[in-house]
Amino acid sequence: MTRSTSHTPEPHGPAHHHGHGDHPGHGGGHGHGHAHTAQDDALLVAVLDLDAEIFAPYLTAVTSGIAELARDRVSHVVDLGAGTGTGTFALLERFPDARVTAVDSSPAMLALLTERARAEGLGDRVRTLETDAGTGLAGITDADLVWASASLHHVDDPAAALAGVRAALRPGGIVAVAEMDGMPRFLPEDAVVGRPGLEARCREALGAVDAEQVPHMGADWGTLLAEAGLTVEQEHTEPLELRAPLPAQAGTYAHLVLGRIRGALEGRADPADLDALSILLDGGPGDVRHREDLVVRSTRQLWVARRPADAP
C-alpha cells in the first residue's frame, strides 16, 4: 500500500494514542497548538462512540476473522491505544474467556473505559496500562492478541513500537493493525453551491497538516510488521459506504467530524472553503444534519501478523 496523505490531523498531541476511530474529525477544537479542554475530550468521545456505532458491522466482521486466525487460543488481549474502549468491548464479546489489558496514554480515557467495564459487569476482565504506545508494553509477555486500531500511526518510532508489540506477544500470538485512509466522506461534489470539490480540497489540506505533524500516518504497516520479525498473514483494504436509509446518528456524526475538520483547517485553507464548511454546520437548510443526499464513505485497512511460533 502506498502512503496516504489524506488523514485528518490529530485532535491531541502525538503523545496520546487514542484508537478505534479517532481519525474521524481529528483536529477541531484542539489541534496542535490549541489549548486542550474538557469540552474537546467530550467531543472526541462523542465522535469515537458514533464511529463505533455506525461502523459496528465492520468491526464485528474483523474480529470474527481474527478469531479464526487465532484458532481459539485467546486468553489475553492487549488493546493498544484503547481510547473509549470500542475495541476492548468488541474483543471481550468475541473472546468470552479472555481478559483485556487496555493501553492508552490518557488517564481520562482509561478512567472512562474502566467505568464502562464496571457498569457492564466486565470489570474483572479488564485492566488498564497507562503508557505511550511507542515505549513498549512493560511486563506483558503472554499476549495472544494485540489489537492496534488507529493508534500506531501516532508513535514517533514505528520500528521500536512494533518491537515492543512482538515482545509482548507469546510465540504464535497475533497482532492486528487497523487504520483508515483519512477523513470519512459525506457529500456530493456540488454540496455547496459555487464550491464544487469541497471535500477533496479539505482532504488535501489535511494531508499537508499530517505530513508535517503525524509523519507515520498512512505508513506501509505490512512492510514494517515484516521488518519487526512478524509474519504477515492478512492484508486487506475495504471501502465502506452507507447510503439511505442511513443509521439514525449519521447526520450527527457528519456534523461532528466536519466541525472538527473546520477547526483544524482554520488559517490553513481557502477562506471561501471555510465559509462553505460553515454552511454545512450552521443549522440552516444546507446543514449536514438535514440533508437527504448524505452518504457515509470510509476506507478501512487491516493487517494481521503473527509472531513465529519457533522464534526466540
ABEGO torsion letter per residue (X at the ends): XBBBAABBBBABBAABBBBGGAABGBEEABBBGBBBBAAAAAAAAAAAAAAAAAAAAAAAAAAAAAAAAAGGBBABBBBBGAEAGAAAAAAAAABAABBBBBBBABAAAAAAAAAAAAAAGAAAABBBBBBBAAAEBBGBAABABBBBBGAAAABABAAAAAAAAAAABBBGBBBBBBBBAEBBBABBAAABBGBBGAAAAAAAAAAAAAAAABAABGBBAAAAAAAAGBBBABBBBBBBBBBOBBBAAAAAAAAAAAAAAAAAABGABBAAAAAAAAAAAAGBAABAAABAABBBBBBBBBBBBBBBAABX
